[in-house]
Amino acid sequence: MSLECRVCRGQDLEPAGRVDGRIAGRTFELAHCTACRFSFVVDPWTDYATIYSEAYYDGRGADPYIDYVFELEHFERTVRRYEWAGLLRAASMLVPMTPAVRWLDFGCGNGGLLRWVREHAGITAVGYETGWITNRVREAGFPLLSEEELDSAAGTFDLVTAIEVIEHIVDPIDTLRTMARLLKPGGVLMLTTGNSQPFRGRLATWRYVIPEIHVSFFEPQTLARAYAEAGLDATFCGFLPGYDQIIRFKVLKALGVREPRAWERIIPWGLAARAIDARWKVTGHPMGRRGPL
């Protein structure tokens, strides 16, 4: 069977380089679809129990920048608080945060966004997560849906967030359809993932390409097409309020900064985030909205 694009199902593919894995002990092939601009790992590693083990969640796995255990245990000290605050503010521009809002964080990691939303917005927020950290999140008192509960929750959420999730998924259309089904008519999917457009033609040089875990890479128009395949309307929102804090966190994470520091507090993040966004197009991706039934 010939290799096909996992978004448009076409076969207009070209090699996009090779990247050495960090823990798999092998090299991975990349491909790029010239029709829809989707790029992906051709031969993904699917030993998920090994990939998403305890080592992954505390930064000893494929992604050394992951710090989920520290963030869970030190909620008041982690720099990820900047991201949580930014996500809530940006989400408020998409969905009015009334007490009636139901929010699902799909792929919620350590549950930090759930806690932030519940404490600062006073709304119903639940999560969905698989992998080693799931039991730790439940022990911390954060509400997680099981597979069965997720299946029975179709059409019940005003907002679904998927923060740095879709790049982990081998078949992104199937997962986007799952998230679309969970939304009420008019509900919003707020998704973040790396923008591969600035790296077109040099994908293998992008630090975001960690082939054991990041296997799907989108340009904005690619994601819009994937939304359409999943039954969602794409909305390009640009630099929403809150993205200065989201980008602030991304920068500090890349620098290995765990906790707020005096030097970073004096940076004019409003201006700095705009400059970073202009270069790396962080806010270029669209959000998805479910139309009326």
Buried (B, 14 or more C-beta within 10 A) or exposed (E): EEEBBBBBEEEEBEEBBEBEBBBBEEEBBBBBBEBBBBBBBBBBBEEEEBBBBEBBBBBBBBBEEBBBBBBBEEBEEBBBBBBBBBBBBBBBBBBEBEEEBBBBBBBBBBBBBBBBBBEEBEBBBBBBBEBBBBEBBBEBEBBBBEEEEBEEBEEEBBBBBBBBBBBBBEEBBEBBBBBBBBBBEEBBBBBBBBBBBBBEEEBBEBEBBBBBBBBBBBBBBBBBBBBEBBBBEBBEBEBBEBBBBBBBBBBBBEEEBBEBEEEBEEEEBEEBBBEBBEEBBBBBBBBBBBEEE
